[in-house]
Amino acid sequence: MIKIALIDDHEMMLNSLAKALQEQAKLDVVATFTDVASFQLFLKTTKIDLVIMDVMLKDETAFRVLENLRRSLTEMPKVILISGFYDALLHQRALKLGVQAFLRKEASYDELTRAIHEVMAGNILIPDKVFNQTDDEKLSEVELSVLKAMADEKTNAQIAEELFMSRRTVESHVTDICCKLGVNGRIGAVREGLKRKLIL
């Protein structure tokens, strides 16, 4: 049996997904969660094979949750992310965090079931368009951090202190971000970052 934990802040969605998966042979939904704290505590005390989680959680994103789990768990379960939108840059970031599949919420239960078995077989599901962008168009992890701080209305000096870099380095990152996003300034960068779902 494949032991699965689900987390989604929409309880109705969570319950219907759990019911559909539980009806499938060889799938065992052992726990469902709507809050991140309980979910993280569960994973620290219980070994499961697969986590299926929504990208947007209550007051948190799956990316931050996964970053915390990677630091706190000795062995990570396999992960499938489900999202109401799709963006290749978000998928690229998910892959860097060890996510094996990224599905839209419009996917059918059959598609999800197939994805589960593919992932458990050791495969990673990657749409071709994830790699269609040139490196010049992709923001690095550091640039994403700077962009988020910009969205939080932090000054270059505050960003430098928070990310342990010089103010001049921050200014260089801001310039590079604007160039990659095709905008002229910080406000445009934040607006474009939100539009592309680079910052949530």
C-alpha positions as semicolon CSV with decimal commas, in nm:
position;residue;x (nm);y (nm);z (nm)
1;M;0,000;0,000;0,000
2;I;0,113;0,353;-0,077
3;K;0,071;0,561;0,239
4;I;-0,041;0,915;0,153
5;A;-0,086;1,239;0,350
6;L;-0,291;1,526;0,206
7;I;-0,280;1,896;0,292
8;D;-0,513;2,163;0,152
9;D;-0,669;2,458;0,331
10;H;-1,002;2,398;0,154
11;E;-1,170;2,126;0,360
12;M;-1,428;2,034;0,096
13;M;-1,157;1,981;-0,167
14;L;-0,951;1,787;0,087
15;N;-1,234;1,553;0,179
16;S;-1,337;1,479;-0,180
17;L;-0,976;1,411;-0,280
18;A;-0,923;1,181;0,018
19;K;-1,242;0,990;-0,062
20;A;-1,152;0,947;-0,429
21;L;-0,800;0,822;-0,354
22;Q;-0,912;0,593;-0,074
23;E;-1,134;0,410;-0,322
24;Q;-0,831;0,323;-0,536
25;A;-0,653;-0,008;-0,488
26;K;-0,311;0,011;-0,322
27;L;-0,365;0,371;-0,204
28;D;-0,407;0,446;0,167
29;V;-0,480;0,804;0,275
30;V;-0,350;0,789;0,631
31;A;-0,401;1,156;0,724
32;T;-0,547;1,483;0,596
33;F;-0,461;1,834;0,713
34;T;-0,579;2,190;0,670
35;D;-0,311;2,354;0,887
36;V;0,064;2,349;0,832
37;A;0,174;2,305;1,196
38;S;-0,016;1,978;1,245
39;F;0,104;1,854;0,907
40;Q;0,470;1,921;0,987
41;L;0,443;1,758;1,329
42;F;0,282;1,450;1,173
43;L;0,565;1,408;0,921
44;K;0,824;1,430;1,199
45;T;0,660;1,140;1,383
46;T;0,510;0,923;1,106
47;K;0,672;0,768;0,799
48;I;0,466;0,799;0,482
49;D;0,542;0,742;0,115
50;L;0,382;1,043;-0,053
51;V;0,254;1,392;0,023
52;I;-0,003;1,560;-0,201
53;M;-0,028;1,930;-0,122
54;D;-0,181;2,248;-0,255
55;V;0,066;2,520;-0,351
56;M;-0,134;2,787;-0,168
57;L;-0,194;2,701;0,198
58;K;-0,339;2,911;0,478
59;D;-0,090;3,194;0,552
60;E;0,187;2,992;0,383
61;T;0,307;2,849;0,052
62;A;0,406;2,491;-0,020
63;F;0,755;2,610;-0,114
64;R;0,829;2,744;0,234
65;V;0,678;2,435;0,396
66;L;0,896;2,209;0,181
67;E;1,207;2,413;0,261
68;N;1,136;2,368;0,633
69;L;1,070;1,996;0,594
70;R;1,393;1,942;0,401
71;R;1,581;2,093;0,694
72;S;1,396;1,900;0,964
73;L;1,338;1,552;0,816
74;T;1,608;1,290;0,769
75;E;1,408;1,133;0,487
76;M;1,161;1,324;0,272
77;P;0,851;1,155;0,132
78;K;0,783;1,199;-0,238
79;V;0,578;1,511;-0,316
80;I;0,307;1,599;-0,567
81;L;0,200;1,965;-0,576
82;I;-0,146;2,066;-0,693
83;S;-0,221;2,422;-0,801
84;G;-0,508;2,625;-0,942
85;F;-0,261;2,783;-1,187
86;Y;0,047;2,671;-1,376
87;D;0,368;2,862;-1,429
88;A;0,689;2,711;-1,562
89;L;0,907;2,913;-1,324
90;L;0,708;2,787;-1,027
91;H;0,748;2,433;-1,155
92;Q;1,122;2,491;-1,192
93;R;1,136;2,604;-0,830
94;A;0,935;2,299;-0,723
95;L;1,182;2,070;-0,899
96;K;1,471;2,231;-0,711
97;L;1,292;2,148;-0,387
98;G;1,264;1,782;-0,484
99;V;0,899;1,781;-0,595
100;Q;0,828;1,488;-0,828
101;A;0,510;1,618;-0,997
102;F;0,317;1,943;-1,037
103;L;-0,049;1,908;-1,141
104;R;-0,325;2,158;-1,207
105;K;-0,641;2,129;-0,998
106;E;-0,828;2,069;-1,323
107;A;-0,653;1,731;-1,355
108;S;-0,885;1,431;-1,327
109;Y;-0,864;1,175;-1,048
110;D;-0,740;0,926;-1,309
111;E;-0,457;1,163;-1,404
112;L;-0,368;1,208;-1,038
113;T;-0,373;0,833;-0,977
114;R;-0,144;0,776;-1,276
115;A;0,087;1,049;-1,148
116;I;0,100;0,884;-0,806
117;H;0,209;0,551;-0,954
118;E;0,462;0,722;-1,185
119;V;0,612;0,911;-0,892
120;M;0,625;0,601;-0,671
121;A;0,803;0,421;-0,955
122;G;1,077;0,683;-0,929
123;N;0,975;0,902;-1,221
124;I;0,954;1,282;-1,229
125;L;0,673;1,435;-1,435
126;I;0,809;1,737;-1,621
127;P;0,620;1,926;-1,895
128;D;0,844;2,024;-2,184
129;K;0,768;2,394;-2,140
130;V;0,946;2,398;-1,804
131;F;1,272;2,399;-1,997
132;N;1,162;2,616;-2,288
133;Q;1,274;2,935;-2,113
134;T;1,626;3,059;-2,163
135;D;1,850;3,093;-1,861
136;D;1,837;3,469;-1,906
137;E;1,463;3,464;-1,832
138;K;1,486;3,261;-1,512
139;L;1,527;3,422;-1,174
140;S;1,775;3,256;-0,940
141;E;1,679;3,157;-0,587
142;V;1,861;3,466;-0,455
143;E;1,680;3,690;-0,704
144;L;1,347;3,539;-0,600
145;S;1,433;3,620;-0,238
146;V;1,523;3,978;-0,331
147;L;1,202;4,012;-0,533
148;K;0,993;3,892;-0,239
149;A;1,164;4,142;-0,010
150;M;1,090;4,413;-0,266
151;A;0,725;4,308;-0,259
152;D;0,736;4,348;0,119
153;E;0,843;4,712;0,056
154;K;1,188;4,666;0,209
155;T;1,466;4,905;0,116
156;N;1,791;4,788;-0,041
157;A;1,963;4,838;0,294
158;Q;1,704;4,624;0,472
159;I;1,731;4,353;0,205
160;A;2,109;4,356;0,235
161;E;2,088;4,303;0,611
162;E;1,823;4,030;0,582
163;L;2,006;3,833;0,309
164;F;2,358;3,893;0,443
165;M;2,493;4,072;0,137
166;S;2,622;4,418;0,059
167;R;2,392;4,697;-0,050
168;R;2,574;4,716;-0,383
169;T;2,508;4,344;-0,441
170;V;2,138;4,401;-0,372
171;E;2,133;4,689;-0,620
172;S;2,292;4,460;-0,879
173;H;2,028;4,193;-0,815
174;V;1,748;4,450;-0,846
175;T;1,888;4,562;-1,181
176;D;1,917;4,201;-1,305
177;I;1,562;4,122;-1,189
178;C;1,424;4,423;-1,376
179;C;1,612;4,323;-1,692
180;K;1,492;3,962;-1,677
181;L;1,132;4,066;-1,616
182;G;1,145;4,340;-1,880
183;V;1,049;4,625;-1,647
184;N;1,200;4,961;-1,555
185;G;1,188;4,968;-1,175
186;R;1,100;4,807;-0,843
187;I;0,724;4,865;-0,871
188;G;0,718;4,713;-1,218
189;A;0,926;4,417;-1,099
190;V;0,688;4,345;-0,812
191;R;0,384;4,382;-1,038
192;E;0,536;4,148;-1,297
193;G;0,646;3,904;-1,026
194;L;0,290;3,884;-0,894
195;K;0,155;3,845;-1,247
196;R;0,390;3,553;-1,314
197;K;0,320;3,403;-0,969
198;L;0,691;3,428;-0,878
199;I;0,588;3,582;-0,547
200;L;0,277;3,470;-0,364
